Amino acid sequence: MKRVCLILAGLLLVSMVGLGCEQTSHGRYRQMTHRRVVDADILGFNDDVDAAILLSERPSHLSQWYHQ
């Protein structure tokens, strides 16, 4: 009886490991969505940095180029 229980426990463990490592279509979809979000965040960060640089180069009333 102990052997049967050990064999069944071993089969259960092997099947759990085998099923856990399988890539599902939902997992691929989540991975694709995550990549898309990260790419959009990187582009948004670059745009924010570019906007900050352009704002710092813009002449203001404190700059020597301000025409009164």
C-alpha positions in Angstrom: 0.0 0.0 0.0 2.9 2.3 0.8 4.4 1.7 -2.6 1.2 2.5 -4.4 0.8 5.8 -2.4 4.5 6.7 -3.2 4.0 5.9 -6.9 0.8 8.0 -7.0 2.5 10.8 -5.1 5.4 10.7 -7.6 3.1 10.7 -10.6 1.2 13.6 -9.1 4.4 15.5 -8.5 5.7 14.8 -12.0 2.4 15.9 -13.6 2.2 19.1 -11.5 5.8 20.0 -12.6 5.0 19.1 -16.2 1.8 21.2 -16.3 3.3 24.1 -14.5 6.1 24.6 -17.1 3.8 24.7 -20.0 3.3 28.1 -21.7 -0.3 28.8 -22.2 -1.9 31.2 -24.7 -3.0 33.4 -21.9 0.6 33.5 -20.5 1.9 34.6 -23.9 -0.9 37.3 -24.1 0.1 38.6 -20.7 3.8 38.6 -21.7 3.0 40.5 -24.9 0.9 43.0 -23.0 3.6 43.5 -20.4 6.2 44.2 -23.1 3.9 46.6 -24.8 3.3 48.5 -21.6 7.0 48.7 -20.8 7.8 49.9 -24.3 5.1 52.6 -24.0 6.5 53.7 -20.6 10.0 54.0 -22.0 8.7 56.1 -24.9 6.7 58.3 -22.5 9.8 58.8 -20.3 11.8 59.8 -23.3 9.1 62.3 -24.4 9.0 63.8 -20.9 12.8 64.2 -20.8 12.7 65.8 -24.3 9.9 68.2 -23.2 11.9 69.2 -20.0 15.0 69.9 -22.1 13.0 72.0 -24.6 11.3 73.9 -21.8 14.7 74.7 -20.2 16.0 76.0 -23.5 13.0 78.3 -24.0 13.7 82.0 -23.5 11.9 83.5 -20.5 11.6 87.0 -19.0 14.8 86.2 -17.0 16.8 85.4 -20.1 19.0 87.9 -22.0 17.0 87.2 -25.2 13.7 88.5 -23.9 12.5 91.4 -25.9 10.6 94.1 -24.1 
